[in-house]
Amino acid sequence: MDLDYGPQYDVFREEVRQFLQTHGHRAPDGQGRAARPSPEAVEWQKLLILHGYTARTIPKEYGGYGAEPDILKSRIIAEEFSRAGIPAGLANQGISMLVPTLLELGTEAQKRQWIEPTLNGEIVWCQGYSEPGAGSDLAALKTSARVENGDFVINGQKIWTSTAKQADMIFCLVRTEPDAPKHGGISYLIFSMDTPGIEVRPLKTMTGHAEFNETFFTDLRVPLDQIVGQRGQGWYVANATLGHERGMLGDPDALENRLQALVRLMQKERIGQGCAMDNAVLRDRLVALQAEVAAMKFNGMRILSNSLRGDAGGMAKLVVKLQSCELAHQISALAIDAMGEMGILYHGSEREREDGAWQWNYMFQLGLIIGGGTAQIQKNIIAERGLEMPREPKFATPPAAEQATAVASGQNKGAA
Amino acid sequence: MDFGLSQDQEMLCDAISRTLADTCPLDHVRECAEGSVPFSDNVRSALGEIGIWGMMVPEQHDGLGMTMLDAAVVAEQLGYAVAPVPFIGAHVLAPLALAQGGSEELKAHWLPRIAKGEAQIAVAIAETVEIRDRAGVDFDGAKLDGTALFALDFLEADAFLVADTAGRMHFVAGDAAGLEKVALKTIDRTRSVGELRFSGVAGEALADDGGATVRRLRDAGRVLLAADSLGAGQAMIEKAVDYAGQREQFGRVIGSFQAVKHMCAEMAARHEPCRSLVWYAAHAFDATPDEASLVACHAKSHTGEVHRFVARTSTEVHGGMGFTDLLGLHFWFKRIGFDRQVLGGPEAVRAEAAALQGWTQVA
């Protein structure tokens, strides 16, 4: 057990701190980092890339910083930005999912065209994966793309397309080979959200806000070369990025920050002459959550250490999405309970606490438990890959019943 | 940067695991648990050959002077094998207490004997966590009076280390006049605890350090109970997965049913992060003493909760067989139950963690 990063990393940490002291004031506020980054946020992003504090390992010729991968340096950057309370590099779906996909499987022309403006925040992407009938069983997707006069002609519907309103582009899974087996008939297309035939309808959720959209395609024409990978290989192209999303959702620093916010709330929220923290039951729940957050933090350090050794991460990594999302939800639940009757205030009410953020979090985090691979799919993955338990047996079923079986077995990873 | 076990620790872990696999099968555990004293001479002597008994004894007293993380590695393996041997009290807390506050004579006499496995000192600090049944030992400057409950590694102990109500440790010989010893029977028959009744007993007070030694003992004990629970929990998860992969109902192995699969996944998902928490708490005991008490509390309370869930869920996965004595799964179930309660159940430990952070109004 050696938790020191070593002297060369202390030097690097000092550099990051210096940068934050010198340039921190140029960072955009929270609004600047909305789905569509503000001009200030784009400038900040470019400055971060220039110094290697984001897009660090993306090759220079594609607009990145071009450093060798160094997990500890990436970790130090994240730690120092988080400690300074200064927004780090953008982490939207284009950057975290499309860019790694193009780097791995895109053509040279695609890399040159799309990666740099995406990294800079000038091009915003949305993800067209899930459909009303294809959630956990994502490979059952039906949106069709038939070839006609040198174009794909696309018809169908996507759901859970967050940022579809603001996005310039979409990376999208469509069925190009209707006669192939379900995983083999899918292609991964990229196209403009300005293409005629796209309709985006906001999807209002239980939070009262429309954090997502439904996106409809009607006779949409997309040139044949706007495909990543080969026709029929889209399932495998998309799988190259799903791991990135799962990593994105489980951030141990984020949990610690939420817990600290909860501690402040419980110290500040008055009950009679005292505060919520004085209530032994609430306090007990708080310490229980604190212990769990600590466990996830050290689990993260273990995963980090494993990856330094070149280990895949094993069970420690498989459990992160399930545990972190649940824990975040429980932190918000305790905040609401600590507020007592005040906990119901919402919609900008008089006496509402922190702009209703805890209620919003409580509901939205339930969405995160379901999205990005539901908790039930996560448990299948933990059991089948981590514990090597037997898979659901395949029954010979008539085609009509096939889908129901596939949903029940949940053998496929899902994405929201 | 290396968060995890060193190569030496991996080797230690393998050596103990192999020794226990050879010397401590379930039949032997059962035999010991059904006897009047649970401790296994075979397992004791086999582990003695690896040097386990002196691992926490300082080198100048013929021990190995190892770290709490080393001890946690051992405790985990003992829990995994439900090994009926004295360890946490006699081989960790006792040498820690003597090394920290014992006179030179006490250290010179007892520490080498502990290291050789020739002496067993039981340790009683339960009342520094919570007073039950009005227990507590008063020290009037010369004599000890009162009761200490839950002395760890009790049966066959040659001597005792006991905390008084002011938080000072005392050494008491096993045959001291005025000392009455009463074994307490617990759910876990692979361990031994007991009650000490003092009527004007002359002991030897350890250094008066304002409760610092007792706090260290509590931290160490909690980390190692958590580590023991980690090992026992790991064993219960593996047993559940194995059983679910063999047992057939409705024409298929029950492990292919999602209802069963998800029970196993939930156990693994809650259990796995405990490992990092226990490792970190053990490391903090030596490396960052300022935070050691808090993370020891977290490790103890959290593993207590997680492994109660694991213990009942693994039993359920085994169905009716899990409930029988025949399968012996209950030895792990009870070991976990013991680890959860001793030195404070989760609620008591969390209350202490809150106080450590200034979250509790001082009445």
Interface residues (C-beta under 8 A of the other chain):
Chain A: M1 D2 L3 D4 Y5 G6 Y9 L72 V263 G274 M277 D278 A280 R283 D284 L286 V287 A288 Q290 A291 E292 A294 A295 M296 F298 N299 M301 R302 L304 S305 N306 L308 M315 A316 V319 L322 Q323 Q376 Q378 K379 N380 I382 A383 E384 G386 L387 E388 M389 P390 R391 E392 P393 A408 S409 G410
Chain B: M1 D2 F3 G4 L5 S6 L69 I237 V241 A244 G245 R252 V253 G255 S256 Q258 K261 H262 C264 A265 E266 A268 A269 R270 E272 P273 C274 R275 S276 L277 W279 Y280 H283 A287 V295 C297 H298 A299 S301 H302 E305 P346 E347 R350 A351 A353 A354 W359 T360 Q361
